[in-house]
Protein backbone atom coordinates (compact mmCIF):
# COMPACT_ATOMS: atom_id res chain seq x y z
CA UNK A 1 0.00 0.00 0.00
CA UNK A 2 2.72 2.46 1.09
CA UNK A 3 4.85 1.64 -1.95
CA UNK A 4 1.85 2.03 -4.25
CA UNK A 5 1.19 5.52 -2.90
CA UNK A 6 4.83 6.51 -3.48
CA UNK A 7 4.77 5.07 -6.98
CA UNK A 8 1.56 7.00 -7.68
CA UNK A 9 3.19 10.28 -6.60
CA UNK A 10 6.22 9.53 -8.78
CA UNK A 11 4.04 8.62 -11.78
CA UNK A 12 2.08 11.84 -11.38
CA UNK A 13 5.36 13.78 -11.25
CA UNK A 14 6.71 12.08 -14.38
CA UNK A 15 3.44 12.76 -16.20
CA UNK A 16 3.47 16.45 -15.21
CA UNK A 17 6.11 17.20 -17.86
CA UNK A 18 7.37 15.48 -20.99
CA UNK A 19 10.83 16.64 -19.90
CA UNK A 20 10.90 14.50 -16.76
CA UNK A 21 12.42 11.20 -17.82
CA UNK A 22 12.52 9.36 -14.50
CA UNK A 23 12.13 9.77 -10.76
CA UNK A 24 12.90 7.80 -7.62
CA UNK A 25 12.31 8.07 -3.89
CA UNK A 26 15.38 7.10 -1.89
CA UNK A 27 16.17 6.92 1.80
CA UNK A 28 19.38 8.77 2.66
CA UNK A 29 21.09 5.41 3.33
CA UNK A 30 20.71 4.60 -0.39
CA UNK A 31 17.71 2.26 -0.27
CA UNK A 32 15.36 2.97 -3.18
CA UNK A 33 11.77 2.73 -1.95
CA UNK A 34 9.92 3.57 -5.14
CA UNK A 35 10.82 4.54 -8.66
CA UNK A 36 9.50 5.23 -12.12
CA UNK A 37 12.64 4.74 -14.18
CA UNK A 38 13.35 3.76 -17.75
CA UNK A 39 14.54 0.21 -18.29
CA UNK A 40 18.15 1.31 -18.84
CA UNK A 41 18.42 2.91 -15.38
CA UNK A 42 19.14 0.65 -12.39
CA UNK A 43 17.33 1.40 -9.09
CA UNK A 44 20.30 0.42 -6.95
CA UNK A 45 22.69 2.58 -8.93
CA UNK A 46 20.40 5.61 -8.58
CA UNK A 47 20.23 5.04 -4.82
CA UNK A 48 23.98 4.65 -4.44
CA UNK A 49 24.77 7.74 -6.50
CA UNK A 50 22.14 9.81 -4.70
CA UNK A 51 23.64 8.87 -1.33
CA UNK A 52 27.14 9.85 -2.47
CA UNK A 53 25.93 13.19 -3.86
CA UNK A 54 23.94 13.94 -0.69
CA UNK A 55 26.95 13.22 1.47
CA UNK A 56 29.28 15.43 -0.55
CA UNK A 57 26.70 18.20 -0.95
CA UNK A 58 25.89 18.22 2.75
CA UNK A 59 29.57 18.36 3.65
CA UNK A 60 30.19 21.24 1.21
CA UNK A 61 27.16 23.20 2.44
CA UNK A 62 28.29 22.85 6.05
CA UNK A 63 31.96 23.67 5.44
CA UNK A 64 31.10 26.69 3.29
CA UNK A 65 28.52 27.98 5.79
CA UNK A 66 25.57 27.64 3.40
CA UNK A 67 23.24 26.12 5.99
CA UNK A 68 21.40 22.85 5.76
CA UNK A 69 21.37 21.27 2.30
CA UNK A 70 17.94 21.37 0.62
CA UNK A 71 18.62 20.27 -2.93
CA UNK A 72 21.33 19.36 -5.38
CA UNK A 73 21.30 20.00 -9.12
CA UNK A 74 23.74 18.49 -11.58
CA UNK A 75 23.79 19.76 -15.14
CA UNK A 76 25.19 17.56 -17.87
CA UNK A 77 25.26 17.82 -21.67
CA UNK A 78 22.05 15.81 -21.94
CA UNK A 79 20.09 17.24 -19.03
CA UNK A 80 19.85 17.48 -15.27
CA UNK A 81 19.73 15.37 -12.15
CA UNK A 82 17.83 16.94 -9.27
CA UNK A 83 17.91 15.73 -5.69
CA UNK A 84 15.35 17.30 -3.39
CA UNK A 85 14.95 16.39 0.27
CA UNK A 86 11.64 14.75 1.17
CA UNK A 87 11.81 15.05 4.93
CA UNK A 88 14.99 14.43 6.92
CA UNK A 89 15.56 10.81 5.94
CA UNK A 90 14.62 10.71 2.27
CA UNK A 91 15.29 12.34 -1.07
CA UNK A 92 13.49 12.61 -4.38
CA UNK A 93 15.71 12.09 -7.42
CA UNK A 94 14.46 13.46 -10.75
CA UNK A 95 16.14 12.98 -14.13
CA UNK A 96 15.26 15.81 -16.51
CA UNK A 97 15.87 16.53 -20.21
CA UNK A 98 18.06 19.49 -21.12
CA UNK A 99 15.14 21.30 -22.82
CA UNK A 100 13.14 21.49 -19.59
CA UNK A 101 11.95 24.71 -18.01
CA UNK A 102 13.56 24.10 -14.64
CA UNK A 103 11.28 26.47 -12.73
CA UNK A 104 8.29 24.29 -13.56
CA UNK A 105 10.15 21.07 -12.84
CA UNK A 106 11.30 22.39 -9.46
CA UNK A 107 7.74 23.43 -8.63
CA UNK A 108 6.32 19.98 -9.45
CA UNK A 109 9.24 18.15 -7.84
CA UNK A 110 8.98 20.15 -4.62
CA UNK A 111 5.27 19.33 -4.43
CA UNK A 112 6.00 15.65 -4.95
CA UNK A 113 8.78 15.73 -2.33
CA UNK A 114 6.38 17.31 0.18
CA UNK A 115 3.73 14.68 -0.58
CA UNK A 116 6.29 11.95 0.02
CA UNK A 117 7.54 13.61 3.21
CA UNK A 118 3.94 13.73 4.48
CA UNK A 119 3.73 9.93 4.07
CA UNK A 120 6.78 9.28 6.26
C-alpha positions in Angstrom: 0.0 0.0 0.0 2.7 2.5 1.1 4.9 1.6 -2.0 1.8 2.0 -4.3 1.2 5.5 -2.9 4.8 6.5 -3.5 4.8 5.1 -7.0 1.6 7.0 -7.7 3.2 10.3 -6.6 6.2 9.5 -8.8 4.0 8.6 -11.8 2.1 11.8 -11.4 5.4 13.8 -11.3 6.7 12.1 -14.4 3.4 12.8 -16.2 3.5 16.5 -15.2 6.1 17.2 -17.9 7.4 15.5 -21.0 10.8 16.6 -19.9 10.9 14.5 -16.8 12.4 11.2 -17.8 12.5 9.4 -14.5 12.1 9.8 -10.8 12.9 7.8 -7.6 12.3 8.1 -3.9 15.4 7.1 -1.9 16.2 6.9 1.8 19.4 8.8 2.7 21.1 5.4 3.3 20.7 4.6 -0.4 17.7 2.3 -0.3 15.4 3.0 -3.2 11.8 2.7 -1.9 9.9 3.6 -5.1 10.8 4.5 -8.7 9.5 5.2 -12.1 12.6 4.7 -14.2 13.4 3.8 -17.7 14.5 0.2 -18.3 18.2 1.3 -18.8 18.4 2.9 -15.4 19.1 0.7 -12.4 17.3 1.4 -9.1 20.3 0.4 -6.9 22.7 2.6 -8.9 20.4 5.6 -8.6 20.2 5.0 -4.8 24.0 4.6 -4.4 24.8 7.7 -6.5 22.1 9.8 -4.7 23.6 8.9 -1.3 27.1 9.9 -2.5 25.9 13.2 -3.9 23.9 13.9 -0.7 27.0 13.2 1.5 29.3 15.4 -0.5 26.7 18.2 -0.9 25.9 18.2 2.8 29.6 18.4 3.7 30.2 21.2 1.2 27.2 23.2 2.4 28.3 22.9 6.0 32.0 23.7 5.4 31.1 26.7 3.3 28.5 28.0 5.8 25.6 27.6 3.4 23.2 26.1 6.0 21.4 22.9 5.8 21.4 21.3 2.3 17.9 21.4 0.6 18.6 20.3 -2.9 21.3 19.4 -5.4 21.3 20.0 -9.1 23.7 18.5 -11.6 23.8 19.8 -15.1 25.2 17.6 -17.9 25.3 17.8 -21.7 22.1 15.8 -21.9 20.1 17.2 -19.0 19.8 17.5 -15.3 19.7 15.4 -12.2 17.8 16.9 -9.3 17.9 15.7 -5.7 15.4 17.3 -3.4 14.9 16.4 0.3 11.6 14.8 1.2 11.8 15.1 4.9 15.0 14.4 6.9 15.6 10.8 5.9 14.6 10.7 2.3 15.3 12.3 -1.1 13.5 12.6 -4.4 15.7 12.1 -7.4 14.5 13.5 -10.7 16.1 13.0 -14.1 15.3 15.8 -16.5 15.9 16.5 -20.2 18.1 19.5 -21.1 15.1 21.3 -22.8 13.1 21.5 -19.6 12.0 24.7 -18.0 13.6 24.1 -14.6 11.3 26.5 -12.7 8.3 24.3 -13.6 10.2 21.1 -12.8 11.3 22.4 -9.5 7.7 23.4 -8.6 6.3 20.0 -9.4 9.2 18.2 -7.8 9.0 20.1 -4.6 5.3 19.3 -4.4 6.0 15.6 -4.9 8.8 15.7 -2.3 6.4 17.3 0.2 3.7 14.7 -0.6 6.3 11.9 0.0 7.5 13.6 3.2 3.9 13.7 4.5 3.7 9.9 4.1 6.8 9.3 6.3 
